[in-house]
Amino acid sequence: MKTPKGLYYAETHEWVKVEDGFGYVGISDYAQHSLGEVVYVELPEENDHVTKDTEFGAVESVKAASDLMAPVSGVVVAINDDLEDSPELINEDPYENWMIKVELEDPSEIERLMNAEEYSAFCEE
């Protein structure tokens, strides 16, 4: 299982990459592996507001459907349109294929997420 350093991870298996006051959000390698072949991704619209620890979309696979939970709060400034036509990109590289870009409302929320080492240990439990 890949768990890149420099990202922040939620217990619900989403990750955040922080750049210049924005957070890129996706699902972890652990999550995509658990789901299996991803066949559909439901994402919010640009300018929607997402709130930490609340649902912002869903991922469906051949095995299961899973809600996406926001690891941070803010306004969605971009969505990864490629996932609409090619949801399998998440299986190919879940860290390269982010889902939403959020303007961070409260950057201190990042401090309550796990780093790569903590997340790896969490997944092994």
Secondary structure as UniProt FT lines:
FT   TURN            5..6
FT   STRAND          8..9
FT   TURN            11..12
FT   STRAND          14..19
FT   TURN            20..21
FT   STRAND          22..27
FT   HELIX           29..35
FT   STRAND          38..42
FT   TURN            46..47
FT   STRAND          49..50
FT   TURN            52..53
FT   STRAND          55..61
FT   STRAND          65..69
FT   STRAND          74..79
FT   HELIX           82..85
FT   TURN            87..88
FT   HELIX           89..92
FT   TURN            94..96
FT   STRAND          100..104
FT   HELIX           107..112
FT   HELIX           116..124
//
